[in-house]
Amino acid sequence: MRMRLTFMYRWLFLLGFLLGNAYPVFAQNTQLVRAQRIYEWFVAGQGDSIHVALNKDLQEKLAPAVFNDTFRQTEGAFGKLKSKGDWKTDNVGEVIIYYRDLEFERYNLRFMLAFDADGGMNTIRLAPVPAASAAKSESYDDTKLVEKAITVGADGFKLPGTLSIPKLAVTSGARKMPCVILVHGSGPNDRDETVGPNKPFRDLAWGLAERGIAVVRYDKRTKVYGVNSVPAGRVLDYDTEAVEDALATVSQVSTFPEIAMDSIYVLGHSLGGTLAPRIAEKSKGLAGIIILAGLARPLEDTIEEQFAYISSLTDSAANSKAQLTELRRQVTNVKKLGTDTFNKQIPLPLNLPRSYWEFANHYKPVEIAAHLKLPIFVLQGERDYQVTMEDFSLWRSGLLSCKNACFKSYPKLNHLLQEGSGKSTPFEYTQASPVPSYVIDDIAFFVRGGRDFL
């Protein structure tokens, strides 16, 4: 589930998870010098020095030890550092990001930093180097569909999006069409849910529109607003991260002149799939939900499982075992939230706030889905190591008595709906591989009223 980080590489990129975009900085040249110094501390494992550079908020959330072994872990996973690029800057609105690209033996990563207006560091992150050069410049077939810019989102959070519409329905002015709203996995995703050269939400939008179904996709709140994603007086949880914007989008889409208001579906991927039952429970008039690689188990369990899986692929050294032991200690403690045995001194997994874990622990997606009366379609890649066939089995067993639920798994697919064989690895995500047409066919069949997937 992308915990969005993304939902991907959760254990490696935890430093950047949900820290969001940065604030504007002062004295750009001065900060560039600081960025270089912080990078040197990062490589040397000088966690105490990095911790001092953080803003006060992150100093309270992150222990210095978090930074001590991250570079060594990265080399264990991706091979030795071969070269490092020049320092560059990128502007995201008024925000300045300082970064340099690092070439490891098996993968390229981008080291990114950003600072508050008063100089405190609020972002330190490793992320995949954007693979724009590897991705073909693609456009949709304008003989089959058209796209319109739209704005959706909850009050106070305007989110830019795209409405993909079948061309025939537009030109004929005939009946209104069904619509699927796409809800992202965790992390600051764009409307295409871009990971490297892959854009699974774009693939789904174009494919469904070519099959006569309108699709809405939008940039996620954490992508657009970064650290300002939580409304005043609220806390970070599933609702403020994703649910409230999805609910607002359902309401807004029902007013679109092209859309049949009694035929609106929500398709959630990864975390979006986990939250689809909550969205359906709280919305009015949804025609159905599609759960695509949605986690059914507690979030903390899959974090531990993913760490162990990736470590088994890359590094079985004592350091990885020590990290797994510490993660298990954190996971065990999270399960004690709300009890007298919870230890406030133990860091929370992924450095997410307590509010997030409390919400996650109370949320039971399968139980909520079992009480829904609308149609439910659960899809799962059998090679997915992030959300596994164990989750698919839990959905299936929990919804066994629900005549409105249908299920389908795909032997060749991983978490991003990429085809492959053998064990799935994070490195597959760096290779361009579109969502197969048979997945889109199945979703279109379900939206049109088909239910026999067993």
Rosetta blueprint (number, residue, H / E / L):
1 M L
2 R L
3 M L
4 R L
5 L L
6 T L
7 F L
8 M L
9 Y L
10 R L
11 W L
12 L L
13 F L
14 L H
15 L H
16 G H
17 F L
18 L L
19 L L
20 G L
21 N L
22 A L
23 Y L
24 P L
25 V L
26 F L
27 A L
28 Q H
29 N H
30 T H
31 Q H
32 L H
33 V H
34 R H
35 A H
36 Q H
37 R H
38 I H
39 Y H
40 E H
41 W H
42 F H
43 V H
44 A H
45 G L
46 Q L
47 G H
48 D H
49 S H
50 I H
51 H H
52 V H
53 A H
54 L E
55 N L
56 K H
57 D H
58 L H
59 Q H
60 E H
61 K H
62 L L
63 A L
64 P H
65 A H
66 V H
67 F H
68 N L
69 D L
70 T H
71 F H
72 R H
73 Q H
74 T H
75 E H
76 G H
77 A H
78 F H
79 G L
80 K L
81 L E
82 K E
83 S E
84 K E
85 G L
86 D L
87 W L
88 K E
89 T E
90 D E
91 N E
92 V E
93 G L
94 E L
95 V E
96 I E
97 I E
98 Y E
99 Y E
100 R E
101 D E
102 L E
103 E E
104 F E
105 E L
106 R L
107 Y L
108 N E
109 L E
110 R E
111 F E
112 M E
113 L E
114 A E
115 F E
116 D L
117 A L
118 D L
119 G L
120 G L
121 M E
122 N E
123 T E
124 I E
125 R E
126 L E
127 A E
128 P E
129 V L
130 P L
131 A L
132 A L
133 S L
134 A L
135 A L
136 K L
137 S L
138 E L
139 S L
140 Y L
141 D L
142 D L
143 T L
144 K L
145 L E
146 V E
147 E E
148 K E
149 A E
150 I E
151 T E
152 V E
153 G L
154 A L
155 D L
156 G L
157 F L
158 K L
159 L E
160 P E
161 G E
162 T E
163 L E
164 S E
165 I E
166 P E
167 K H
168 L H
169 A H
170 V H
171 T H
172 S H
173 G L
174 A L
175 R L
176 K L
177 M E
178 P E
179 C E
180 V E
181 I E
182 L E
183 V E
184 H L
185 G L
186 S L
187 G L
188 P L
189 N L
190 D L
191 R L
192 D L
193 E L
194 T L
195 V E
196 G L
197 P L
198 N E
199 K L
200 P H
201 F H
202 R H
203 D H
204 L H
205 A H
206 W H
207 G H
208 L H
209 A H
210 E H
211 R L
212 G L
213 I L
214 A E
215 V E
216 V E
217 R E
218 Y E
219 D L
220 K L
221 R H
222 T H
223 K H
224 V H
225 Y H
226 G H
227 V H
228 N H
229 S L
230 V L
231 P L
232 A L
233 G L
234 R L
235 V L
236 L L
237 D L
238 Y H
239 D H
240 T H
241 E H
242 A H
243 V H
244 E H
245 D H
246 A H
247 L H
248 A H
249 T H
250 V H
251 S H
252 Q H
253 V H
254 S L
255 T L
256 F L
257 P L
258 E L
259 I E
260 A E
261 M E
262 D E
263 S E
264 I E
265 Y E
266 V E
267 L E
268 G E
269 H E
270 S L
271 L H
272 G H
273 G H
274 T H
275 L H
276 A H
277 P H
278 R H
279 I H
280 A H
281 E H
282 K H
283 S L
284 K L
285 G L
286 L L
287 A L
288 G E
289 I E
290 I E
291 I E
292 L E
293 A L
294 G L
295 L L
296 A L
297 R L
298 P L
299 L H
300 E H
301 D H
302 T H
303 I H
304 E H
305 E H
306 Q H
307 F H
308 A H
309 Y H
310 I H
311 S H
312 S H
313 L H
314 T H
315 D L
316 S L
317 A L
318 A H
319 N H
320 S H
321 K H
322 A H
323 Q H
324 L H
325 T H
326 E H
327 L H
328 R H
329 R H
330 Q H
331 V H
332 T H
333 N H
334 V H
335 K L
336 K L
337 L L
338 G L
339 T L
340 D L
341 T L
342 F L
343 N L
344 K L
345 Q L
346 I L
347 P L
348 L L
349 P H
350 L H
351 N H
352 L L
353 P L
354 R H
355 S H
356 Y H
357 W H
358 E H
359 F H
360 A H
361 N H
362 H H
363 Y L
364 K L
365 P H
366 V H
367 E H
368 I H
369 A H
370 A H
371 H L
372 L L
373 K L
374 L L
375 P L
376 I E
377 F E
378 V E
379 L E
380 Q E
381 G E
382 E L
383 R L
384 D L
385 Y L
386 Q L
387 V L
388 T L
389 M H
390 E H
391 D H
392 F H
393 S H
394 L H
395 W H
396 R H
397 S H
398 G H
399 L L
400 L L
401 S L
402 C L
403 K L
404 N L
405 A E
406 C E
407 F E
408 K E
409 S E
410 Y E
411 P L
412 K L
413 L E
414 N L
415 H L
416 L L
417 L L
418 Q L
419 E E
420 G L
421 S L
422 G L
423 K L
424 S L
425 T L
426 P H
427 F H
428 E H
429 Y H
430 T H
431 Q L
432 A L
433 S L
434 P L
435 V L
436 P L
437 S H
438 Y H
439 V H
440 I H
441 D H
442 D H
443 I H
444 A H
445 F H
446 F H
447 V H
448 R L
449 G L
450 G L
451 R L
452 D L
453 F L
454 L L
